[in-house]
């Protein structure tokens, strides 16, 4: 009789433990991302300065030169995500090596809607290197860093090869 009670107590405890673990399990990574603040305007950038966020915008190359002469437009790999209110959020500070995106990425994503998850900052780092190399409108622009995911939304259908 004692063995049956002990066995039933162990089974009951195991069942309760299993139920509590399944109820209180940590949220999946996808659910956690869904809860991140979504950046849609410059106001959202200011409110979420130095926080992990989701940004959805149009992938656009940017000419970061101070003097735009010969040629009038020259891209060197720096990009931004342009929001609906025309706010441009740079992918890393333009003077950093990480900001220069791969040519394949640029060909695939340019002028497409892209989603990025990372840390948002309301303006560029204020070092002398940045101040001396960038136009004033770029220095005051927001940027993202520590990017965890970077994905193309609504990708175009794959191209068919000729027969």
Buried (B, 14 or more C-beta within 10 A) or exposed (E): EEEEEEEEEEEEEEEEEEEEEEEEEEEEEEEEBEEBBEBBEBEBBEBBEEEBBBBBBBBBBBBBBEEEEEEEEEBEBBBBBBBEEEBBBBBBBBBBEEBBBEEEBBEBBBEBBBBBBBBBBBBBBEEEEBEEBBBEEBBEBBBBBEBEEBEBEEEEEEEEEEE
